[in-house]
Amino acid sequence: MLLLTKVSISRLLQHYVAWPLVAGVRFYCPNSPATAAALSSLGKQPLEVLQEKLANNEIQPDPHQHRITEALQLVYNSIQTYSPPKPSTGIGKWFSFGKGTRKLDAPKGLYIYGSVGGGKTMLMDMFYDCCVSDRKRRVHFNSFMTDVHAKIHDIKSKHVRDASNSKPQPFDPIKPVAELITEDSWLICFDEFQVTDIADAMILKRLFTYLFDNGVIVVATSNRAPDDLYKNGLQRSNFVPFIGVLKSHCNVVTLDSGVDYRTAALKGESKHYFDKSQGDANAAMDKLFKVLCSQENDMIRPKTFTHFGRNITFAKTCGQVLDSTFEELCDRPHGASDFLQISQFFHTVLIRDIPQLNLKLKSQTRRFITLIDTLYDSRVRVVVSADVPYKHLFSNEKPDDMHTSDEHRMLMDDLKITKESTDASSNLFTGEEELFAFDRTVSRLAEMQSAEYWTLWEKHR
């Protein structure tokens, strides 16, 4: 009998294609169409795979994409003989002080930025699938940071328990977290690198300095140039040094062909986004939910998740299908980790009654952006009913009765700032990040309506 340990299973799975299913991390499914695609790419070179895609008419010729693939090819070439040792982790090592850190001289990674729908993620995934390593990771940046904060909490808890009977010592939890990450992966591919959370912004320089010192190579996609990350964010002066660290370890290239391939491929064949002004959207949603339920081996019933000690309840589910409302998902104080839980359990999510979003609904808008990002990255199917067409889902007109929410007032108090201070132009008040990020949300909603997107799950099932 063949016995597989957790480690051997993990290494075995590295030779199957990544399937973006759970927590923004690509998982592996031997029978999926994506598996065959990545298995055919494993060990090949990015430029070679690009030429195959062109020859098979999977993509159209695009000189901008070819230039980015050439940059990815250089990274691919530079890591063929590179394999840094795993850091020596252990709770005793974490709590020792005064020892120097050995810095590894690693090849430079790549930071790809540009407008939505240009093919950045496709090209990065193509590069990722070509790389042969049991220490590589492809992850959505929001999911990565959620995991980082969970690790910080865990390390701090261990430190408190271990130091309870001794004299307290200064302790930085970021270093052991970086070592845990490096032990698992020296090549990390980030999708949608963006910084909107001040908690993330304040730790990124230290975290990535440790990662780069440990020999980690980063390849990332983003809609923002490095110099525009966390633009107008609260206490941005504390964040700016991170930009220099990032640029010193990643070459920066832009992909901006002026074409959104997601919306261009739609051809107006949407059957999963229902505009309430154009007919009985609820009846259409009910009919589709009934069809989806017929494919599940379960009954229609409420479901409650317990996550971080909190109960998250949905009134209407059937197996792995969630029939929810905008109010259930975005009016409640859900965060990225809550949406990750949803993406792990449900393969299809119905979202009813989405209003036209604006700056007055800034908290709900941020949650909706995070929700769509998470569901898209996990390839969860989405059905929507909304007050307006998806292209008009966000209005950038500032309401006359715009006011600062209680949530934002508390954050302002914690940071000891006022709306009259130099931080008053922050994206916390202007909604600039929401305006910028919603372009990506609209593009992704367009793709999520397409038959091709839904076919991925049909074939997977």
TAJOSUL-V138462 format. One record per pair of residues at least 12 apart in sequence whose ideal C-beta (glycine too) atoms are under 7 Angstrom apart, sorted by the first residue. I is the first residue (numbers start at 1). J is the second residue. If there is no record, write none. Layout:
i: {I,I}
j: {J,J}
This chain:
i: {11,13,14,15,16,16,16,17,17,17,17,17,17,17,18,18,18,19,19,20,20,20,21,21,22,22,23,23,23,24,24,24,24,24,24,24,24,25,25,25,26,29,32,32,33,38,41,41,41,42,42,42,43,44,45,45,45,46,46,46,46,46,46,46,47,47,47,49,49,50,50,50,62,62,64,64,64,65,65,65,68,68,68,68,69,71,71,71,72,72,72,75,75,75,75,76,76,76,78,79,79,79,82,82,84,84,84,84,86,87,87,87,87,89,89,89,89,91,91,94,95,95,95,97,101,103,104,104,104,106,106,107,108,108,108,109,109,109,109,109,110,110,110,110,111,111,111,111,111,111,112,112,112,112,112,113,113,113,113,113,114,114,114,115,115,116,116,116,116,116,117,117,117,117,117,118,118,118,118,118,119,119,120,120,121,121,124,124,124,124,125,127,128,131,133,135,135,135,135,136,136,137,137,137,138,139,139,140,140,140,140,141,141,141,141,141,142,142,142,143,144,145,146,146,146,148,148,151,151,152,152,155,155,155,156,159,174,174,174,174,175,178,178,178,178,179,181,182,182,182,186,186,186,187,188,188,189,190,190,191,191,192,192,192,193,193,193,194,194,195,195,196,198,198,198,201,201,201,202,204,204,205,205,205,208,208,208,209,212,212,218,218,223,223,226,226,226,226,227,229,231,232,232,232,232,232,233,233,234,234,234,234,235,260,262,262,262,262,263,263,265,266,266,266,269,270,272,272,272,272,273,273,273,273,274,274,275,275,275,276,276,276,277,277,281,282,285,285,285,285,288,289,289,292,292,293,293,296,296,296,296,297,298,298,299,300,300,301,302,302,302,302,303,305,307,307,307,312,314,320,320,320,320,321,321,322,322,322,322,323,324,324,324,325,325,326,326,326,326,326,329,329,330,330,330,330,331,334,336,336,339,339,339,340,343,343,343,343,346,347,347,347,348,348,349,349,349,350,351,351,352,353,354,354,354,354,355,356,356,356,356,356,357,357,358,358,358,359,359,359,359,360,360,362,362,363,363,365,365,366,369,369,369,369,372,372,372,376,376,379,379,381,381,382,390,390,390,391,393,394,396,408}
j: {134,28,134,42,28,30,35,32,34,35,37,38,39,129,38,128,138,32,34,377,378,379,378,379,344,378,143,340,344,139,140,142,143,340,374,377,378,137,139,143,138,460,459,460,459,129,126,129,130,129,130,132,132,130,73,76,130,69,72,73,76,126,127,130,69,70,73,126,130,66,69,126,119,257,255,256,257,119,123,255,112,123,253,255,123,110,251,253,110,123,127,107,109,110,219,127,130,131,107,107,187,217,106,107,104,106,186,215,183,179,182,183,214,176,179,180,183,158,162,176,159,162,171,169,213,213,213,214,215,215,217,217,249,250,251,217,218,219,249,250,219,250,251,253,220,222,226,246,250,252,124,220,221,253,255,222,223,224,225,254,254,255,256,223,256,223,260,439,440,443,260,261,262,263,443,255,256,257,259,261,255,261,221,255,191,221,189,191,219,221,138,219,189,187,187,184,185,186,187,185,187,184,185,188,189,188,190,191,192,373,377,190,191,192,193,194,336,370,373,340,190,200,336,337,340,177,207,177,180,173,177,173,176,177,173,171,203,206,207,210,210,207,210,211,214,214,211,211,214,216,215,216,217,217,216,218,219,218,220,221,377,221,222,373,220,221,222,222,224,229,230,433,233,234,235,230,233,239,238,239,242,241,242,245,242,245,246,245,245,249,249,250,436,440,243,246,247,252,243,243,432,425,426,427,430,432,426,427,415,423,426,428,415,443,443,444,446,447,443,446,450,446,449,450,451,449,382,383,384,449,384,390,445,449,384,385,386,388,389,385,386,387,387,388,385,385,350,352,383,385,383,323,350,321,348,318,321,318,319,320,321,319,318,319,318,316,318,317,314,315,316,317,317,341,337,338,341,338,328,345,346,347,348,346,348,342,346,349,350,350,349,350,351,352,353,351,352,353,354,355,351,371,364,367,368,371,364,367,370,374,370,371,374,374,374,375,378,380,380,380,381,457,380,381,375,380,382,383,382,384,385,385,384,386,387,393,387,387,388,392,393,395,393,394,395,397,399,398,399,402,431,399,402,431,434,405,407,394,434,434,434,437,438,441,441,444,445,444,448,456,457,454,457,448,442,445,446,442,442,438,435,428}
